[in-house]
């Protein structure tokens, strides 16, 4: 395994993403961050904290479980549903920023868009990812990227976060 981002580099990438989100949306007044569990939810909380530190007020954030909207449910082993937590203000007329750890084929984000459409009508939907590794199968791209990481299809990218893995780093692993 090869470490491509350490804890400091992850923190800097998330701070840059936070500033880019604020710049793109001309402030934080109508931003709603929704993290895709598991690691996207933790990244979303970190970004919300950074934006709060920058702007001086809290930014609504929550989680969006996309499990039941995936097109590969029957191809994967069953997994427990995670919670979807939408702030009381809802998503209508908000600039929703979906947050995930790794953007790969685009299928998770397609599922997230389907799940989001059942919850309301946002003013816009944007995507923030810590790592974009390429190999898209769908026409989806991230608006905010921590690191573009060209990989081969035979490699795996693992994002490890303190909240669930006891360390912060991004590693690439060759599959056999």
C-alpha positions in Angstrom: 0.0 0.0 0.0 1.2 3.5 -0.8 0.1 6.6 1.2 -0.9 9.4 -1.2 -2.4 11.8 1.3 -1.4 12.1 5.0 -3.5 13.8 7.8 -2.1 17.3 7.1 -2.7 17.0 3.4 -6.3 15.8 4.0 -6.9 18.8 6.3 -5.5 21.2 3.8 -7.6 19.7 1.0 -10.8 20.0 3.1 -10.0 23.6 4.0 -9.5 24.4 0.3 -12.7 22.7 -0.6 -14.5 24.7 2.1 -13.2 28.0 0.7 -14.1 26.9 -2.8 -17.7 26.1 -1.7 -18.0 29.5 -0.1 -16.6 31.3 -3.1 -18.8 29.4 -5.6 -22.0 30.0 -3.6 -21.1 33.6 -2.6 -21.2 32.8 1.1 -22.9 30.2 3.2 -26.4 31.5 3.6 -28.2 28.9 1.5 -25.7 26.0 1.6 -26.7 22.5 2.9 -24.0 19.8 3.1 -25.1 16.2 2.8 -22.5 13.5 3.4 -22.9 10.1 1.8 -22.2 7.5 4.6 -19.9 6.4 5.8 -16.8 8.5 5.2 -18.6 11.2 3.2 -20.7 11.9 6.3 -17.5 12.5 8.4 -16.0 14.6 5.7 -19.2 16.7 5.5 -19.1 17.4 9.2 -15.4 18.5 8.9 -16.3 20.8 6.0 -19.3 22.2 7.9 -17.0 22.9 10.9 -14.4 24.7 8.7 -17.1 26.8 7.0 -18.5 27.7 10.4 -15.0 28.7 11.5 -14.6 30.9 8.4 -18.1 32.4 8.3 -18.8 32.6 12.0 -22.1 30.8 11.9 -23.3 27.2 11.6 -24.0 25.6 8.3 -26.7 23.0 8.1 -25.5 19.5 7.3 -26.8 15.9 7.4 -26.4 12.5 5.8 -28.0 10.9 2.7 -28.0 7.1 2.6 -28.2 5.9 -1.1 -28.2 2.2 -0.5 -31.8 1.6 -1.8 -31.2 3.7 -4.9 -28.1 1.8 -6.1 -28.3 0.0 -9.4 -26.0 -2.8 -8.2 -28.0 -4.0 -5.1 -28.4 -7.5 -6.4 -24.7 -7.7 -7.4 -23.4 -6.9 -3.9 -23.8 -8.6 -0.5 -26.6 -7.1 1.6 -25.5 -4.3 3.9 -27.2 -2.4 6.7 -29.0 0.8 5.8 -27.4 3.9 7.2 -29.4 6.8 8.5 -30.5 9.7 6.3 -30.6 12.9 8.4 -31.9 16.0 6.7 -31.9 19.3 8.7 -35.3 20.6 9.7 -35.0 23.3 7.1 -35.2 20.7 4.4 -33.5 20.9 0.9 -36.0 23.1 -1.0 -34.3 26.1 -2.5 -31.0 25.2 -0.9 -27.6 24.8 -2.7 -27.0 21.2 -1.7 -23.4 20.0 -1.6 -23.1 16.2 -1.7 -19.9 15.1 0.0 -18.2 11.7 -0.6 -14.8 10.3 -0.1 -13.9 8.8 -3.5 -15.5 9.5 -6.9 -15.0 6.5 -9.2 -17.6 5.2 -11.6 -20.2 7.9 -10.7 -22.9 5.3 -9.7 -23.0 6.3 -6.0 -23.6 9.9 -7.0 -26.3 8.9 -9.5 -28.0 7.0 -6.6 -27.6 10.1 -4.4 -29.3 12.3 -7.0 -32.2 9.8 -7.2 -32.5 9.8 -3.3 -32.3 13.6 -3.2 -35.1 14.0 -5.8 -37.5 12.2 -3.4 -36.7 14.7 -0.6 -37.5 18.0 -2.4 -36.2 20.4 -5.0 -32.9 22.1 -4.3 -31.8 25.3 -6.0 -28.7 23.4 -7.2 -26.7 20.2 -6.4 -23.0 20.3 -6.2 -20.5 17.6 -5.5 -17.4 17.7 -3.3 -15.1 14.7 -3.1 -11.8 14.2 -1.3 -10.4 12.0 -4.1 -11.4 11.8 -7.8 -9.8 8.6 -9.2 -11.3 8.7 -12.7 -12.8 5.7 -14.6 -16.3 7.3 -14.8 -19.1 5.1 -16.2 -21.6 7.9 -16.0 -21.3 11.6 -17.1 -20.8 12.9 -13.6 -18.0 15.2 -12.4 -17.1 16.8 -9.1 -17.3 20.6 -8.5 -14.8 20.5 -5.7 -12.0 18.0 -5.5 -9.3 17.5 -2.8 -7.0 15.5 -5.0 -7.2 14.1 -8.6 -5.6 10.7 -8.4 -5.1 8.8 -11.6 -5.3 5.1 -10.9 -5.6 1.9 -12.8 -8.7 -0.1 -12.6 -6.9 -2.8 -10.8 -6.0 -0.5 -7.9 -8.2 0.3 -4.9 -8.3 3.7 -3.1 -8.9 3.6 0.6 -9.8 6.7 2.6 -9.1 6.2 6.3 -10.5 8.7 8.7 -9.9 9.2 12.4 -13.6 8.9 13.2 -13.9 5.3 12.0 -10.3 4.1 11.2 -8.2 5.8 14.0 -6.0 7.6 11.4 -6.3 10.1 8.6 -4.8 9.0 5.3 -5.6 8.0 1.7 -3.8 4.9 0.4 -3.7 3.1 -2.9 -3.6 -0.7 -2.8 -2.9 -3.0 -5.8 -5.5 -5.7 -6.2 -4.3 -9.2 -7.1 
